[in-house]
Amino acid sequence: MGNALIRFAGVGKTFNSSERIVCAVENVDLDIARGELITIVGPSGCGKSTLLNMAAGLFQPSAGAVFYDGAEVTAYNLKTGYITQNDHLLPWRDVAGNIAVPMEIQSRSRPDIRSRLEELVGLVGLNGFERSYPSQLSGGMRKRTALARLLAYDPETLLMDEPFAALDAQLRLNMQIELLKISRRLNKTIIFVTHDLDEAVALGDRCVVFSPRPGTIRQIIKSPLPRDRDLLQLRHDPSYIALTADLWDIITPTLAQTRGEAN
């Protein structure tokens, strides 16, 4: 892919400890275009999070290289922002205060922060809750706050490691809708790790299926769904139903293999 924003070229990662050597991923080749939303699925321990960490520059690959916008990632990649299952909100700060943290670190002016806060609060649907504290928020609102804080940093690329895993089905759907809307409106590049195959199909422009550890790409599936897809109606879309079934067929042998190794 000639216009790749992110490129994993022959990437492998091995972790050494006093007890053993673990090969997390090997021979990973993947190009991700600017503005693309990639979902990654696979069994636990197959290196999905390791891939995100290398894209963020938190550590270097043991083999191959990771490139961002044509340059090799050799240090912290400040053009990426990371969000995990835990929202990591500061309990002593209200919604506005939490969202403002990255802008304060950047030493932006108070009027600039105030203007951007208003925009972000509206973007994630938190109007009226600016002065509420994390303990007063629902799980979905906490996730929206964390997402707004990430967007306040304004990274080109969002690295998302099972961010909605702890939410119930309705809240998860609401957050998926918000994420898709924001990603299209702001043209953000997203790498989204999930164990939920329905979520992977609903969100992804492409879905990357990983093998058990050492993780490598088993298959990449391009979505036939439109970029402006309506997630509320998606469950009735024959293309969505067929693609989800295909993904289950691909990943079921992988899960069986993982269970066999565990036994």
ROTI-261388 format. One record per residue (C-alpha): residue number from 1; residue in three letters; x, y, z. Coordinates in Angstrom, 2 decimals, padded with zeros to 5 digits. Example, Ala and Ser with C-alpha at 12.3 -4.5 7.8 and 13.67 -1.06 7.14 Angstrom:
<rs>
R, pos, code, xx, yy, zz
R, 1, Ala, 012.30, -004.50, 007.80
R, 2, Ser, 013.67, -001.06, 007.14
</rs>
This chain:
<rs>
R, pos, code, xx, yy, zz
R, 1, Met, 000.00, 000.00, 000.00
R, 2, Gly, 001.88, 003.03, -001.27
R, 3, Asn, 000.05, 005.59, 000.90
R, 4, Ala, 000.38, 003.67, 004.16
R, 5, Leu, 000.43, 005.84, 007.28
R, 6, Ile, 001.48, 002.88, 009.47
R, 7, Arg, 003.54, -000.04, 008.22
R, 8, Phe, 004.57, -003.18, 010.06
R, 9, Ala, 007.35, -004.76, 007.98
R, 10, Gly, 008.39, -008.28, 008.97
R, 11, Val, 007.76, -007.42, 012.61
R, 12, Gly, 008.50, -009.85, 015.42
R, 13, Lys, 008.70, -009.34, 019.17
R, 14, Thr, 010.32, -011.60, 021.75
R, 15, Phe, 010.22, -011.03, 025.49
R, 16, Asn, 013.00, -012.41, 027.67
R, 17, Ser, 012.66, -013.13, 031.37
R, 18, Ser, 014.67, -015.12, 033.89
R, 19, Glu, 012.24, -018.02, 033.48
R, 20, Arg, 011.62, -018.24, 029.74
R, 21, Ile, 011.65, -016.62, 026.33
R, 22, Val, 008.26, -015.76, 024.84
R, 23, Cys, 007.79, -014.95, 021.17
R, 24, Ala, 004.68, -012.74, 021.13
R, 25, Val, 004.44, -011.98, 017.39
R, 26, Glu, 006.41, -012.92, 014.30
R, 27, Asn, 006.46, -012.10, 010.59
R, 28, Val, 003.78, -009.41, 010.78
R, 29, Asp, 003.35, -007.44, 007.56
R, 30, Leu, 000.54, -004.89, 007.59
R, 31, Asp, -000.05, -001.52, 005.92
R, 32, Ile, -002.69, 000.85, 007.30
R, 33, Ala, -003.89, 003.84, 005.28
R, 34, Arg, -004.55, 007.28, 006.70
R, 35, Gly, -008.16, 007.53, 007.90
R, 36, Glu, -008.64, 003.74, 007.94
R, 37, Leu, -010.26, 001.91, 010.85
R, 38, Ile, -008.60, -001.47, 011.32
R, 39, Thr, -009.97, -004.03, 013.77
R, 40, Ile, -007.75, -006.83, 015.10
R, 41, Val, -009.09, -010.10, 016.50
R, 42, Gly, -007.48, -013.30, 017.71
R, 43, Pro, -007.09, -015.50, 020.80
R, 44, Ser, -005.77, -014.13, 024.08
R, 45, Gly, -002.01, -013.83, 024.19
R, 46, Cys, -001.51, -013.65, 020.42
R, 47, Gly, 000.25, -010.29, 020.49
R, 48, Lys, -002.56, -007.89, 019.57
R, 49, Ser, -001.67, -005.44, 022.34
R, 50, Thr, 002.02, -005.91, 021.56
R, 51, Leu, 001.34, -004.57, 018.08
R, 52, Leu, -000.31, -001.44, 019.52
R, 53, Asn, 002.60, -000.90, 021.89
R, 54, Met, 005.09, -001.03, 019.04
R, 55, Ala, 003.01, 001.41, 016.97
R, 56, Ala, 003.08, 003.75, 019.98
R, 57, Gly, 006.85, 003.32, 020.28
R, 58, Leu, 006.58, 002.00, 023.84
R, 59, Phe, 009.09, -000.67, 022.88
R, 60, Gln, 010.92, -001.72, 019.74
R, 61, Pro, 010.40, -004.88, 017.68
R, 62, Ser, 012.94, -007.68, 018.01
R, 63, Ala, 012.78, -008.22, 014.25
R, 64, Gly, 011.62, -006.08, 011.36
R, 65, Ala, 010.52, -002.47, 011.74
R, 66, Val, 007.48, -000.29, 012.35
R, 67, Phe, 007.11, 002.83, 010.19
R, 68, Tyr, 004.87, 005.84, 010.77
R, 69, Asp, 004.34, 008.26, 007.90
R, 70, Gly, 007.45, 006.89, 006.23
R, 71, Ala, 009.78, 007.20, 009.24
R, 72, Glu, 010.84, 004.27, 011.41
R, 73, Val, 009.38, 004.37, 014.92
R, 74, Thr, 012.38, 004.31, 017.26
R, 75, Ala, 011.01, 006.31, 020.21
R, 76, Tyr, 007.67, 007.36, 021.69
R, 77, Asn, 005.29, 008.05, 018.80
R, 78, Leu, 003.65, 011.32, 019.82
R, 79, Lys, 001.30, 011.18, 016.84
R, 80, Thr, -000.59, 008.31, 018.45
R, 81, Gly, -002.96, 008.25, 021.42
R, 82, Tyr, -003.77, 005.15, 023.48
R, 83, Ile, -006.97, 004.05, 025.22
R, 84, Thr, -007.49, 000.77, 027.10
R, 85, Gln, -010.28, -001.02, 028.97
R, 86, Asn, -009.63, 001.17, 032.03
R, 87, Asp, -010.62, 004.81, 031.51
R, 88, His, -007.94, 006.08, 033.97
R, 89, Leu, -009.98, 009.17, 034.82
R, 90, Leu, -008.69, 011.35, 037.66
R, 91, Pro, -011.31, 011.00, 040.44
R, 92, Trp, -010.59, 014.46, 041.89
R, 93, Arg, -011.32, 016.17, 038.56
R, 94, Asp, -014.71, 016.67, 036.96
R, 95, Val, -015.47, 015.85, 033.32
R, 96, Ala, -014.15, 019.17, 032.03
R, 97, Gly, -011.05, 018.90, 034.20
R, 98, Asn, -010.26, 015.40, 032.96
R, 99, Ile, -010.69, 016.34, 029.32
R, 100, Ala, -008.50, 019.42, 029.80
R, 101, Val, -005.45, 017.49, 031.08
R, 102, Pro, -003.68, 017.03, 027.71
R, 103, Met, -004.28, 020.66, 026.76
R, 104, Glu, -002.88, 021.86, 030.09
R, 105, Ile, 000.22, 019.72, 029.53
R, 106, Gln, 000.56, 021.39, 026.13
R, 107, Ser, 000.37, 024.80, 027.90
R, 108, Arg, -002.51, 025.97, 025.76
R, 109, Ser, -004.20, 029.24, 026.71
R, 110, Arg, -007.28, 029.26, 028.92
R, 111, Pro, -009.55, 030.65, 026.16
R, 112, Asp, -008.26, 027.98, 023.77
R, 113, Ile, -008.86, 025.22, 026.32
R, 114, Arg, -012.35, 026.55, 027.09
R, 115, Ser, -013.29, 026.66, 023.41
R, 116, Arg, -011.93, 023.19, 022.70
R, 117, Leu, -013.64, 021.78, 025.79
R, 118, Glu, -017.00, 023.04, 024.60
R, 119, Glu, -016.43, 021.45, 021.21
R, 120, Leu, -015.30, 018.08, 022.62
R, 121, Val, -018.09, 017.85, 025.19
R, 122, Gly, -020.62, 018.33, 022.42
R, 123, Leu, -018.81, 015.89, 020.15
R, 124, Val, -019.12, 013.01, 022.63
R, 125, Gly, -022.59, 013.96, 023.89
R, 126, Leu, -021.72, 015.06, 027.43
R, 127, Asn, -023.42, 018.47, 027.46
R, 128, Gly, -024.69, 019.22, 030.94
R, 129, Phe, -022.22, 016.87, 032.66
R, 130, Glu, -019.12, 019.07, 032.50
R, 131, Arg, -019.04, 019.52, 036.31
R, 132, Ser, -019.82, 015.91, 037.18
R, 133, Tyr, -017.11, 013.76, 038.76
R, 134, Pro, -016.20, 010.23, 037.58
R, 135, Ser, -017.99, 008.66, 040.57
R, 136, Gln, -021.21, 010.33, 039.40
R, 137, Leu, -021.00, 009.03, 035.83
R, 138, Ser, -022.28, 005.87, 034.19
R, 139, Gly, -019.81, 003.52, 032.54
R, 140, Gly, -020.70, 004.87, 029.12
R, 141, Met, -020.20, 008.48, 030.21
R, 142, Arg, -016.81, 007.62, 031.69
R, 143, Lys, -015.80, 006.08, 028.37
R, 144, Arg, -017.03, 009.17, 026.52
R, 145, Thr, -014.96, 011.35, 028.86
R, 146, Ala, -011.87, 009.20, 028.25
R, 147, Leu, -012.45, 009.39, 024.49
R, 148, Ala, -012.84, 013.18, 024.63
R, 149, Arg, -009.63, 013.45, 026.65
R, 150, Leu, -007.84, 011.37, 024.03
R, 151, Leu, -009.19, 013.63, 021.27
R, 152, Ala, -008.11, 016.70, 023.25
R, 153, Tyr, -004.56, 015.52, 022.74
R, 154, Asp, -005.49, 015.40, 019.03
R, 155, Pro, -003.37, 012.46, 017.87
R, 156, Glu, -003.43, 011.48, 014.21
R, 157, Thr, -003.95, 007.83, 015.18
R, 158, Leu, -006.02, 006.26, 017.95
R, 159, Leu, -004.74, 002.98, 019.39
R, 160, Met, -007.66, 001.28, 021.14
R, 161, Asp, -007.20, -001.89, 023.20
R, 162, Glu, -010.64, -003.39, 023.96
R, 163, Pro, -011.96, 000.00, 025.11
R, 164, Phe, -015.62, -001.08, 025.32
R, 165, Ala, -015.14, -004.61, 026.72
R, 166, Ala, -016.53, -003.81, 030.18
R, 167, Leu, -019.72, -002.16, 028.89
R, 168, Asp, -023.12, -003.80, 028.53
R, 169, Ala, -024.51, -004.39, 025.04
R, 170, Gln, -026.49, -001.15, 024.80
R, 171, Leu, -023.69, 001.07, 026.09
R, 172, Arg, -021.21, -000.69, 023.82
R, 173, Leu, -023.40, -000.03, 020.79
R, 174, Asn, -023.73, 003.64, 021.78
R, 175, Met, -019.95, 003.96, 022.08
R, 176, Gln, -019.41, 002.19, 018.76
R, 177, Ile, -021.75, 004.68, 017.10
R, 178, Glu, -019.93, 007.62, 018.69
R, 179, Leu, -016.51, 006.25, 017.72
R, 180, Leu, -017.48, 005.62, 014.10
R, 181, Lys, -019.06, 009.07, 013.82
R, 182, Ile, -016.00, 010.76, 015.29
R, 183, Ser, -013.52, 008.75, 013.22
R, 184, Arg, -015.28, 009.66, 009.97
R, 185, Arg, -015.82, 013.31, 010.89
R, 186, Leu, -012.22, 013.86, 012.00
R, 187, Asn, -010.63, 011.36, 009.57
R, 188, Lys, -008.74, 009.63, 012.37
R, 189, Thr, -006.73, 006.49, 011.74
R, 190, Ile, -007.71, 003.79, 014.26
R, 191, Ile, -006.29, 000.41, 015.23
R, 192, Phe, -008.96, -001.25, 017.36
R, 193, Val, -008.26, -004.50, 019.23
R, 194, Thr, -011.30, -006.54, 020.28
R, 195, His, -012.37, -010.07, 021.16
R, 196, Asp, -015.91, -009.33, 019.99
R, 197, Leu, -016.29, -010.49, 016.38
R, 198, Asp, -019.57, -008.59, 015.92
R, 199, Glu, -017.80, -005.42, 017.02
R, 200, Ala, -014.86, -006.13, 014.70
R, 201, Val, -017.17, -006.43, 011.69
R, 202, Ala, -019.39, -003.49, 012.67
R, 203, Leu, -016.49, -001.05, 012.98
R, 204, Gly, -013.72, -002.21, 010.70
R, 205, Asp, -012.87, -001.10, 007.19
R, 206, Arg, -010.70, -004.20, 007.34
R, 207, Cys, -010.50, -006.95, 009.96
R, 208, Val, -007.13, -008.55, 010.72
R, 209, Val, -007.30, -012.08, 012.13
R, 210, Phe, -004.34, -013.24, 014.21
R, 211, Ser, -003.17, -016.80, 014.85
R, 212, Pro, -002.36, -018.10, 018.36
R, 213, Arg, 001.02, -017.12, 019.85
R, 214, Pro, 003.41, -016.44, 018.33
R, 215, Gly, 000.85, -014.23, 016.64
R, 216, Thr, 000.98, -013.68, 012.95
R, 217, Ile, -001.65, -012.53, 010.50
R, 218, Arg, -003.82, -015.43, 009.43
R, 219, Gln, -006.13, -013.43, 007.18
R, 220, Ile, -007.19, -009.87, 006.37
R, 221, Ile, -010.84, -009.34, 005.45
R, 222, Lys, -011.95, -006.20, 003.65
R, 223, Ser, -015.41, -005.03, 004.68
R, 224, Pro, -018.07, -004.65, 001.97
R, 225, Leu, -020.05, -002.34, 004.26
R, 226, Pro, -020.29, 001.38, 003.43
R, 227, Arg, -018.11, 003.78, 005.41
R, 228, Asp, -021.22, 005.68, 006.55
R, 229, Arg, -022.89, 002.49, 007.82
R, 230, Asp, -025.80, 002.75, 010.25
R, 231, Leu, -024.88, 000.57, 013.23
R, 232, Leu, -028.47, 000.59, 014.52
R, 233, Gln, -029.64, -001.15, 011.34
R, 234, Leu, -026.53, -003.22, 010.73
R, 235, Arg, -027.83, -006.41, 012.35
R, 236, His, -030.36, -006.70, 009.51
R, 237, Asp, -027.77, -006.19, 006.76
R, 238, Pro, -027.08, -009.45, 004.83
R, 239, Ser, -023.47, -008.35, 004.15
R, 240, Tyr, -022.87, -007.84, 007.87
R, 241, Ile, -024.43, -011.19, 008.76
R, 242, Ala, -022.41, -013.04, 006.10
R, 243, Leu, -019.15, -011.34, 007.06
R, 244, Thr, -019.63, -012.12, 010.75
R, 245, Ala, -020.31, -015.77, 009.89
R, 246, Asp, -017.19, -015.90, 007.70
R, 247, Leu, -015.11, -014.44, 010.51
R, 248, Trp, -016.42, -017.06, 012.93
R, 249, Asp, -015.49, -019.78, 010.43
R, 250, Ile, -011.97, -018.39, 010.17
R, 251, Ile, -011.38, -017.95, 013.88
R, 252, Thr, -013.04, -021.14, 015.22
R, 253, Pro, -010.07, -023.42, 014.27
R, 254, Thr, -007.78, -020.84, 015.89
R, 255, Leu, -009.73, -021.01, 019.16
R, 256, Ala, -009.76, -024.82, 019.02
R, 257, Gln, -005.99, -024.81, 018.55
R, 258, Thr, -005.54, -022.49, 021.51
R, 259, Arg, -007.68, -024.72, 023.75
R, 260, Gly, -005.69, -027.77, 022.67
R, 261, Glu, -002.40, -026.08, 023.57
R, 262, Ala, -003.81, -025.02, 026.95
R, 263, Asn, -004.80, -028.61, 027.71
</rs>
